[in-house]
Amino acid sequence: MEYSPTSASRRLVTAEILSIGTEITSGETRDTNAGELARSLTGFGVEVLRMAAVPDRREAVEGAFRSALERADLVVSTGGLGPTPDDLTRESIAAVCGETPTIDPDLERWLRGLWDRRGITFPEMNLKQAWRIPSARSLANPNGTAPGWLVERPNGRVIVVLPGPPREMRPMWRDEALPRLIERGFGSERAVRTLRLTGVGESIVAERIGEALLRQVNPEVATYARADAIDVRMSASPRPASGDLPERSANELLDEVEPLVLAAVGGYVWARGDTSWPEAIGSELERHGWTLATRELGTGGSLVTLLGSRPWLVRSEVLAERPRGSGRADAVGETAELRDAAGSEVGLTVSTRMRGGDTAVSVAVATPVRTARRRTVAFLGGELGRSRAALAAVALLLETLRRDD
């Protein structure tokens, strides 16, 4: 059935996300869907008011939908669409909407066809996945047996129902739900810019930017501590003319605030947007036509874990002890030898040792035109210290590559 907005359409600018399943609330399954959906919604200018995990209990699921619909324009749920009695999303939404689910003949034919073409007897329990209520439009699921729903309420609020497995959720959200939401009137014009920082803590970043900027509403400036960086996210919506304030587009507002942020923390910026360390380093290596060899000592493989498998990474050694004949004083020479032995143009070595409760880190880089050495101390020991040692290594590598012009 084709999507057709109702006369009660309202623009969807706020949302709540419900992750349904006792496997989530019990901690047996890690929920990645909510974060992905929140990022997608935010990118379209939809404010996510709340994310909640709900167990497979009828009263809990029904109550979560009722309360979410009181607060948000859009409610997006994942999970609870299986054929078993503890999959309660469909009947809970039906109760909230005051409608009775019935078997959709088209969905039934599609479902039975999945089993017929495999020569397997169709389990009648699965007919539950062909249910639909009158106000729901089905969302196709080419990767599973659970169609989704898009439900529009008389007051214009919308429910989008997605399956729980990410391999089913992602394409249904991208290919089925988003196009219909965009057609209907989805989100607000919003511009977002992200600066990625290294070599500094979030509290220092916030202190440098200052409370005045961080408390602004439009444009909004916020800091986030990620596993691989400190992100400074600047976002804005268009501002209409008001009093002495002229009209400004979202990007004009960011053009005004970004120089202030850069003046405060620009020296720590290594990338923009969602660029990863492997992407940034790979871009520089490809620009030069170079390859990389790495050696790490005392890191537990944190460096190779960070870089992953890349065509430009021709050798990656993880050692438990220092090679014979090498010493801490000749880290640069050791790195150059590693580079030459691997037949690469660039060598990178990193070693760690405990210093009190923190991790002492030594990094060396050797390229065809220069070498670099840095000693630093990573906050804390153990796995966190080792991960921060890897970040110190890639930071010096990227800095050195960008100097090689």
Protein Blocks (a to p, Z undefined) as FASTA:
>chain_A
ZZdddfkbccdfbdcdddedfklmnopaccfklmmmmmmmmmnopacfbdcddddbfklm
mmmmmmmmmmpmbdcdeejiafbfklcklmmmmmmnopacdddfklmmmmmmmmmmnopa
cdfklmmmmgccfkbccdddfkbcbdcdddddfkopacddddfblklmmmmmmmmmmmmm
mmnogajdddddddddehiafklmmmmnopklmmpmbdcddddddfkbccdddddddddd
ehjbccddfklmmmmmmmmmmmmmmmmpcbehjbdfklmmmmmmmmnopacddddehklo
mmmmmnopafklmbdcddfbdcehiafklmmmmmmmmmmmnopabdcddddddehjbccd
ddddddfkbccddddddehehjllmmmmmmmmmmmmmmmmmmmZZ
